Structures are given as C-alpha cells and as structure tokens.
C-alpha cells in the first residue's frame, strides 16, 4: 500500500474511533470535575484526577443501590442459565412433535416490547406483594432473556457432534448426566457468551426497574436517571455514576473475552 | 449370553421405508458384518440394535431379553463410532473409565479394569493425554478401550476403520479379529468395504434398500451368491455377467451363440432373460481357441496376479484373472472359455438357479 493511502486509512480509522470514544471520554472527565468546572466556558479540558468528591458523595448515599444491581444482575444471569441451558439441550436432542414450533414460539416472546409487559408485570407483582423486591426483578430479567439465551444455547448444543452425545448415552448416562457431564463442559465458551449478554442486559436495564422498584430494590441505572431533575441535571454525579456503571460489564467481558471470541465464531466453520 | 435377535424390524422416516422387515438371528460370540452400498440401511439397523434409533415395528432381543423399549444405556452394549466420539474434555484414562464411573463402580475396581484394558490395547503411555493429542489410530484404540472395559454382551462397530489410512486399517483389522478371538464376545460390525467384511466376518449380512439379500459365511457368499446383487457386490474385481437365454434340452444359450449345459439346471427352471455370472478367476484363456474371441484392452499387472480386461464383441467387457501370466499385452487377441461347474446362473427375478 502506498504511504499516502496508509495515512488516509489511519486518519479515517482515528476519526471513526473518536466519534465512538469521545462521549465516553468526556463522561470520564466529567466524573472528576467540580460542578463549576462542568459548566465553565471555555471547558476544562483536563480535570484534576485527584478530585474524588463526586464518587465519595455518590457512593455514600447510593452504595446500597449498587449492591442491588449486583445482586439482581448475578441472580438474573444464574436463573436465566438454569432454565435456558436444559431447555435448549432438550429442544436440540429430543425429537417430539412440535419441538420446532416450540422453539419458534419461545423466540417470538422476545418480540414483545418490554413496555408492553411493564403494566401487567406491575399488577402481577403488586398482587403478589413482590413490588420493589430483588426477586421480582431477577425473575423479570431472567424471563426477558430466556428466549435469546435458549436460542443461542441451542446453536451451541447443535454444534456438538451427535456421536458424542450418543456415546455418552451408550456408556450408561441418563439424559441429565449426558447434559451435565458431557454437553456442558464442551459448550463452556457458548455458556460464557450467553451469560455475558444476559449479564449486560440485566445490568443496564432501566425501564422495568423504574416501574417495579421504588427504594428497597432500586437499581443503579434508576439512581442515575434520578440525577436529572426538573430544576437541574447533576452532570458531575451522572458522570461519576456512569463510570461506575460501565465498569462491571467491561470487567465481565474481559474475563469472558477468550471464551466469547471462540463462542461467537463457533459453528461458522464446519467442525470449528 | 450375547445373542441378538431381530424380528420383523421395520423403520420409516416419514414416507420413506429405510428398513423393510428384517429378521436376523445372531449367535452368541459371533462376528457378524453388515455390508452393503451406501444408503442400504446398514448403519440404521445397527443403531436400532443400539437403541439410538427407535423402530417403527418389530422387536430386538439381546442376550435373551426383549430390549425393544429399553434405553441404550441398559442394553448391555458398547459402540465404537466412525468418528471415535471420544470425550474431548477429559483424559484418555477418564474416557476409558467413563462408563464404569457412571455405573458407580468402586475406584479400585475401575483402576484395575482400566489398567487391564490399556495393557491389552497398548494405551499405558497415553492414559494422561487428552484425545486431541493422539493420532487417529490411537484415538480409535481408545474408543475400542472404552468399549471393551465394560465387558458388554454385544459390541457394535459403525465403520470404525474408515477414517484411518490404508496401512493402519489393515493392522487394526487384524487386531480386531484377535480381540474378538480373545474376548469371545458378540460383535456386529458395519462397513461398506467388502474386503473388510470378507476378512473379518464369521457371517455377513448383505443389505440392499433396507432388505437382507443374503446372510451367510464369507465363503458361501462368494461361492454360492443367492442372487444377482450379492454376486455382483461380493468379489473384487466384480463377477462377469453374460446374458443367457434357454437353449435346447436344458442347455443355456450365451449371447445368442455359445450353448452350454450347466450342471444341476433343468429345463423348467430356465427363464427368457437370464444372467450367467463367472468370476474373473474361473475364466480360462488361450492364444488360439475358446468360446469367445476378444481383444485385451487393459492389462493390470500386480506381480503375482494380472487382470486382463478383454473386449468381447458379443458380451462387452470381460475381466480375467491371470495367475503368473505375462504373455498377453494390450491389443492382443485372446480366446476365452469358462468352466460350467463354477458359474452362477440367475433367472429373470435375479435369483440363483443352479
């Protein structure tokens, strides 16, 4: 490639990268600015990173909501996997009348916009006395992610060589043992991929949390949305809270990254 | 102990009948091979015995017990797959011990059995490796080890050697024969390779289109094929076929020219469009006289043997096996005859007459 072309490509790449990263960078900077710096013109380009008052004030009042987010997200991810993995394994390996229809039907439930379910869910949990509880959000998040999780897990189980499942059954495994001892260990990367997506969805969800929680089980995204009030938006707290909010998905994704890459490409190539 | 009985077994996938009413009786300790062209249903039949495939009709009995509705895990069988189907996430040792652990045997007993099996198959040095670190032949050995360690009543092999190279295949073939002799267990083996079938089997089931064409010993299949399909399928190079019609007083007229009496054939059995089968080694040849005259088109020299492909105007191409023969080359004129005692006559329904 000619030198001028190369420079052009790099310039284009950097330009696109800036479009995506600048808002995040600006938010990151904002987390370390005083309220005065936030609104100052010309802007403060390089804040004092030793200024941690925003974080301190934020966490002092809201740490319990961050804990709520952690509990609900992990709970929903685990609950979703507990139901999705056996379901997907069964749909792939059991031949019964209507199993394709059932799989399609499961996916179709994902087509419903969450807002359509918000009011009915509110009424159901209200009737059961479960409003503003961890359990309610865990159930809802797990439920909303089940169709996606089942479908992705199905593609991983489908990619397992049929003979390996058959060999396990000949060797004396029950269906559960086949699932637990053979299918699960061989689809680790798939499980990592699905659980990462479910984790990120549950961690970032705002709408249903707004509807179903008020104080005890309020999650962190709801807290962030609360910083925008009628009188003013507390940008310094929004920034600091958002920095905290984006950290767990990044850490979780980094841990799972090795698996996710192989998980996303699994099945792209025969025997891959 | 390990006899297998199939009674009126049928299998359909939708409207397609894959197995059409098969009944077989396999004796305890026998080595039986299912052979046939691809799509004949041999693997399906094996999978029905294993329980991995359900049956549309009929019953399967293993070791005197009706197992038609019994799960594969409870049928006292072991199976070796074409792809080996080892569990890639566990070591060779755990692969071999897998079934024993599932059965809940005590650890000392498992260790003893795994040690004994790996000694038989020469796996001792591989026990701590993962399957992906083994060659194809070693993986196949592990798969066999996993099967024999459980001491099942019946072994099922689904084309186990077809992923190996030719030399290794011959070696494994011999080892499997030895293994059968030492274990004295019933083995059912599926292959499309008739050489494998002929060399390994005590009895062979020849299948075509979901039906049993013949169930017999290798020698009987070769010497007395019951129909045209078996005659053409067993033997390499293939048997030669010549059109035949009824001649005078029980004789048959070959290619409208040569009249021959076939021993054991009477006039009543003859039909208008018969086929006479002659194996390449039962055709005699000479430079100057015979029933047919032809031209050598291809000469295949194997050293000890030679195969001459001869173009005979009345018949078409004829294959001749010539032992220690080097006097014919391409383009030579050759005269061919055959021994009526050693030929196979098939009627219009492709069934054997003589």
Interface residues (C-beta under 8 A of the other chain):
Chain A: X161 X163 X164 X166 X167 X168 X169 X170 X171 X172 X173 X174 X177 X181 X182 X185 X186
Chain B: X50 X52 X71 X72 X73 X77 X78 X79 X81 X82 X83 X85 X86 X87 X88 X89 X98 X99 X102 X103 X146 X150
